[in-house]
Amino acid sequence: MLVRVRSAAVLGVAAVPVDVEVEAASGMPALNLVGLLSSSVKEAWVRVRAAVRNLGIEVPASRFTVNLAPADLRKEGTAFDVPIAAALLGSIGTLEQGELAGLHLVGELALSGEVKPVRGVLPVAIEARRAGARALVVPVENAYEAGIVEGLDVRPIASLGELVAWLKGAGEIASPRAVLGGATAAPLDLADVNGQEHAKRALEVAAAGGHALLLFGPPGSGKTMLARRLPGLLPPVEREEALEATVVHSVAGLMRGRGLLAERPFRAPHHSISDAGLVGGGSSPRPGEISLAHRGVLFLDELPEFRRHVLEALRQPLEEGEVTIARAGRTLTFPSQVQLVAAMNPCPCGHQGNPRRGCRCTTHELLRYRRRVSGPLLDRIDLHVDVPALQAPALGYPSRGPNSNEVRARVIRARAAQAERQPRVAGACNARLRGQVLRRVCALDGPGRALLASAVDRLGLSARAHDKVLRIARTLADLEGRDAILGADVAEAIQYRALDRAIT
């Protein structure tokens, strides 16, 4: 008997429907597994037979053919165990075809019949709803993740026996409710940072316009403290943004036992990370840290300590907002609309410009250290901000500056103005202004144009840096609630290109 059930394969951040077919025929006992399968899928038959046998059901000595269609799509992972088992039980008569009709199934099987969690369940659930599935059967630990998808009947199972009992009407499987991703820690408050008013202002500007930010200064000046407070300044995550970010985390296998992400992601990879770990890749491509930070913040501490080729791999994703990974026969795309924040010391010893501790670095050491971060990558970072060492009077005293809630309110108002200018662009912000739209919304008056032209000549700004100054000036005007960009906005924006002034 031939039985067909439906599952899905995850490619990038999307799922492709897969038909799982099992045929039991008379003849010499044999097994044929077909459909361009990886070794983990080929091993599924061993797990499936053991799981079925541990239900007390004996698999007859028949000629079995297992096919996963379409045959030209490579199938990887362990998520096909449960659908193969269901189709097998149908082919030997334990389950009726009508009982399996309309079901979509995913899950890994243990030899005991226990169902283990798998990655990528959220895109599978989205595909199941699109295909009009009667129900989606998932492992218990993936239940909240699948329950995010509205209008889909999700049935979590802990074992293969639960699935059989439910289909036979001898048991019930409760459908989970879609929930946000559990309790989250209170955001860090900007008021906890003493001094550094210039850097706090830059952090507010970065949050308001979605600008990339580089903080440089001696150790202990507060660079990391400032960077970790950026998520608390950003607008609350909207459902569509949260869904996009959750899909990426689901594909990476980070959503077990969790629902929709309630906060913007904050990722801070170690500087020893590989290029595949940062931007994604591998023989079976997975999203990297830049994609896991999608719709959130990617923080690169000790920027020059990252390997140069790893940093260079960031250039296109930062510009395009997505990562494209090409492999033989397929091309995958992962989203990467992130807000980059980086931190670095001014020199190898870290004390250049520190009035209390002299710098011991030679000019050659300083230049070699700075050149670890290429000019093209620096050019793609909007704000370069000096974070000097704090003087004694500023240490140990409460900050007099605004707290994160006050700054966030101003950021939300500025983002609302940006969204009003581009009503058809999701997540519109000044950092992504391009072409004619940039020229239209960032028009300068005569003094502003003259000031910017002078800065381009004196600092040797590139065309990209010129446009970044325009975008920052637009954000400064938005924070003040003004449509017009004043010369003072341009002057302040130029001050945020500190490394263009420092390196010749």
N, C-alpha and C positions, 0 to 999 in steps of 0.2 A: 504493500500500500504506500502511496506517495502522500506525504503531508507537508504543507508549507506554512511557515509562520513568518512574521515580520520582525526585523531588528534594524540596526543602523550602524554605519561606520562613521567615525569622526575624522574629518579632514579639515585641518586648520581650526577654525572656530565654528564650523558648520557640520551638519550630519547628513549623510547620504543614505537613503533607504537601501536595505539589503534583505533579500528574500532568502530564508534558511529552509532548504528542502532536504528531507530525509525519505529515502525509499527503501523499504524492506521487501526483498524479492526472494523467491525460491532459488535453490541452486547451492553450489558449494559455498560454505561460509567464507565471506571476504568482506573487506572494507575499502571503499574508495572515497577519499576526501579530495574534493576539487573546488576550484574557485579562486585561484591565486592567493593561497593562504600562507601566512607566516608560520614559523615553528610553534609559536604559542597557540595559534588556532588549531594546528594539526594535533597538538597534544590534548585538545579539548575532549576528544573521544575517550581517552583514558579516564579523565575526571568524570565525564558524563556517565560512562558505564558503571564506574564504582558508585557514584551517587545514586543511580537508579537501583543498583543491586542492594544498596543499604536501605532502600525503601521497602525491600522485600519483594521486588519485582525482578524476575529473571529475564534477561534479554535473550531471546532465542538465537540459535546458531543459524543466521540467515545471511543473505548477501545484501549488505547495506551500502547505499551510496549517499553521501552527504555533499550537497552543493550549496555554495554561498554565491548568489548572483547579485549584481552583474559580475561576470567572470573576469572582466578586464580591470577591475578595481581591487587593489591589494588589500587584504583584510589582516589587521593586526590586533593584538591584545587578547584579553580573556573575556570580554563582554559577550561573546557569542555562546558561552557555555550553557546558559539557561535556555535560550531559544533552540539550541541543538537538542537539549534534553527534552523540551516540550514536544518538538517535532518527532523525536524518537519514540516517546510515549504514545504519540498519536499513530505512528506507523505500525506499532505492535498491538494497537487496540486498547491500550489502557485509557487513553483520552479520545473523545470524539472530535471529528473535524469541526463540528458546529461549536464545540466548547472553546476551540482555539481561534475561531474566526474573529477577525478584527483586533486581536491582541497584538501589541508590540512588546517585546521582551528584551531585557539586558541583564547581565549579571554573571559573575564568576562562581563556579562551584568548587567546594571542597569535596574530598572523597566521601565525607560523611553525608553529603547532601546539603550542608550549610551554604548559604548564598553570601558571597563576599562582595564588598563595594568595588566599583570600577570608576574610571575617570570619564569625563565628557557626557554625563547623564543629562545635563541641562540642554545642550544642543540636540541631543536625541529626543528629549521631551518636546522641544519646539518643532522638530520634524514630525513627531508622532501626531501632534495637534494639527499640523498642516495636512497630514495624510488622512485625517478623520478617524484616528484610532478609537476603538471601543474603550480600551483601557491600556495603560502602560504599566507593565510589571517591572519593578526595580528592586534592588537590595534595600534593606531597611535604612542603612546609613546614607543612602542617596535620596531618601524620601522627601526631605524638605527642599532639597535642591530641585527635584523634579516638580514639586508642588508649587514652585514659583509660577509655572506656566498656567495661566487662567484658562478655564474651559477644557481641561484635560483631566480624565479620571485616572489618578495614580494609585497603584496598588503595591505597597511595599511587602516583600516577603523575606523571612529569615532563613527559610529552607525550601528545598524542592518539594518536600511533603506538604507544606502549607499551600503551595501553588496547586498541587493535585487535589487537595481537600477542598479548596475554594472552587475550583472548576467543577468538581463533583457535587457541590452544594453541601458538603459536610463541614464547612468552616467558613469564616468570614474574615476578610482583610480590610481593615479600616483605611480610608483614604486620608492622607495628611493634609493639614492646612498650610497654605503658603505663609511663610513667616519671614521677618527680617532676620539678619544674621546674628541673633543673640545679643547679649549685653556687651556694650563696648565701653572702654575706659573713657573717662572725661578728657576732652582735648586739653593739651598743655596750653597754659595761659602766657600770652606775650608779656604780661605785667611781671612775670617772674624774672625777666631778663633785666639786669641793672645796666644803666647807661646805654651806649650804642644806639642813640636816637637816630642817627643817619641810617644805620643798617635796618632799624625797625621801619623807618619810612620806606626804604627800598623794598622790604618784605611786603609792606602794604601795597606798593605799586605793582609788584610782581603778582600778588594775589588778584588785584583788581583787573589787570590786563592779561593774565595767563602767561606772563613773561618768564623766560628762563633766567636764572639768577646764579651768579658766581660770587661767593664770599671768600675773601682772602685776608689773612691776618695771622698773627703769631698764635701758638698754642694757648688755649685757655681764654681766648678773647670772647668766646661765646658763639662761634660759627655754627656748631652743631645744635646748640640750644635754639638758635634762631631758626634753623632749617626745620627742626622737628615741630615748630609751632606754626608752620605754614598751613598744614591741613586744617587747623582750627580757624584760619582766616578765610578759607574758601567758602563759596556758597554751598548750601546743603545739596547733597547728591540727588538728582531727579531720578524717577523710576527707570526711564529708558537708559540713562547713564549707568545706573546701578546694574541693570540687566546686562548691558554690554560688558561691564567689568566682571560680573559674576560668571558669564559664559567663559571668559578667558581663564578664570580661576578653576572653573569646572573642568576644562580641557586639561589643565595642569594637575588635576587630582587634588585640589586644595579645599574642596567644598563638602567633605564628608561630615554629615551631621549638622550642616549649616544651611541657612536659607539665603535670601537675597541680601547682598552686602548693604549694610546700613551706613557705612562711612566710606569716604574716598580712600582708595588704597594708598599706602605709604610704603615704598620699598627702598631699602638701603643695603644693596649688595656689598660684600667685602671686595677690596681692591684686587684680590687674587682671582676673581671670576674670569672665566673664559669668554670669548666672543659669542659662542653658542649660548652660554648661560645668560649673557646680557641681552642679546638681541634675538635669541631663539635659534633653533636648528637641531642638529643631531641626525642620526640615520633615520629615526622616526621623529620628524620635526615636532618640537614642543615649544610653547611660548617662552620667551626669555623674560628677564626682569623688567625690561622696558614695556612689554605687553602686559605683564602682571600689574604694572603701575598705571594702566590705561584708565583715563578719567581721574587720575590722582597725581601723586608726587613721586618722582624718582630722585633719590638723594644719593649723590656720589661723594662720599667723604674721602679726603686725601687724594684729590683728583690726579695729581702727577704720578701717584703710585700705581695707578692702573696701567696695564700694558698698552703701549701706544696703538697697536693694531686693534685692540678692543675698543678704545675710545673712538678711533676713526670709524668703526662700524656703526657708531651712533649718528653719524652726520645725516645720512639720508632719512632714517626713521624720524629724527627730530624735525626735519624739513617737511616730510610727506605725511606724517601722522600714521604710518603703517609700515610693517616689515614684510617684505616679500622674500620667501625662501624657495629657491628652485632646486628640485631634485629630479632624477631621471624619470621622465614620464609624468611629472606633476609639479605644480607650482602652488604653494600655500601662502596665504596672507593673514597676518595677525595685526590687530589694531595697536597703535602706540601713540595715542594722543595724550601725552604726559606733560606735566610741568616739571622741568628739570631744575634741580637745585644742586649745586656743587660747592665744595669747600676745599681750600688748599692753603698751605703755608706760603709766605712770601719768598722763602729760600730754603735750602736743605736743612739748616739748623733751626729755622723757624723764627728767628729773632730780628730780621731786618726791619728797621724802623721802630724797634722797641727801645724806648728811652732808658729802661732799667737794665736791659741786658744787651750787650753789644753783639753784633753779627760777626761770626767767624768765617763766613763763606768767602771764597775768592770770586772774582768776576766770572772766571771760567765755570766754576761750580754753579753759580747763580744762573748763568745763561743756559747751561746744560739742563738744569732743573726746570726752568721755565719752558724750554723747548720740548719737554715731554708732553706738553699739551700743545697741539698744533694750532697755528694761526687760523686755518679754516674752521676748526671746532670752536675756538674762542669767538670767532666772528658770528657764530650761530647762537651765542649766548647773549641775551639782550642787555642784562645789567651786570656790570662788574663793580663790586662794592668792597671798599676797604673796611675791615673790622679791626681797628687798632687795639692794642693792649689797654685794659682798663687801669686808670689811675687809682691810687688808694682811696680817695674820698668817695669813689663810686662803688666800692666794694662793701658789701654787708649792709647796705641801706636799701629800703624798698624803692622800686621804680616809681617815678612820677608820671610815666607815660600812660597811654590808654591801655585798657585790657583787650583781650582778643575779641570779646563780644562787641565792643565799640568799633574796633577796626573792621570786624566782619560786617557790621551794618553798613559802613561806608562802601565796602567792597561789593556788597549785594546791590546797592544803589548804582554803582558804576557799571556792574555787569548788566543790570536791567537796561541802562542806556545803550549799551553795546548790542544787546539782543533786539532792542527796538530799531536800531539802524539796519540790522540784518535779520528780519523776521523769518526768513526761509532757511536760515543756517542753524543747525542744531549745535548747541554749546558755543554760540558765537562769542568771540573775545578779540580784543585788539591785536593780540600776538599773532593771529592767523589772518589779519587783513592782507589782501594781495591785490596787485594790478591796479585797475582803474578805481576800484572801491577804496583802496588805500589812499590814492591821490585825492579822491573826492572828500572823504571824511577827515583827512589830515591836512587840509589846505591851510597854508600859513599866510600871515600878513607879511608886508614888506620887511619890517625889522626881523621877524622870525626867519624868513628866507635868507636874509643877509647873515644872520648869526650862524645858521646851519651851514651855509656855504663857506664861511670862514673856518668853522670847525673841521669841515671836510678837508680844506687845504692845509690847516695847521697840524691836524692829527693824522692825516692820511687815511681817513675813513674809507672803507670800501662801499660799493653801492648797497650791499646788504646792510652794513652798519648804518648807513644813511637812512635806510628805510626803518631800521629798528629805532633810531632816535625819533623818527616821526611817530611810530606806534607808541613809544613811551610817552611822548608829549601828549598824544591823544588821551592816554590813560590818565595822565596828571590832570588834564582838563575835565575828564569825566569824574574824577574824585572831587573836584570842586563844583560839579554840577553845571559846567559851562559848555556851550556848543563851540565857541571860538577857542582856538589854541593861541595863547599869548606868547610873547617872547620869553617871559619868565618860565613857561613850561618847557620851551626848547632849551633854555639854559640849564634847567635842572636835569633834563633828559641827557644832555651832553655830559653832565657830571657823573652819570652812571656808566660811562665808558672809561673807567679808570685805567684798565690795562692798555687801552689804546694810547693813553697819555704816558704810561710808565715804560712801555716797551717800544723801542725804535728799531 
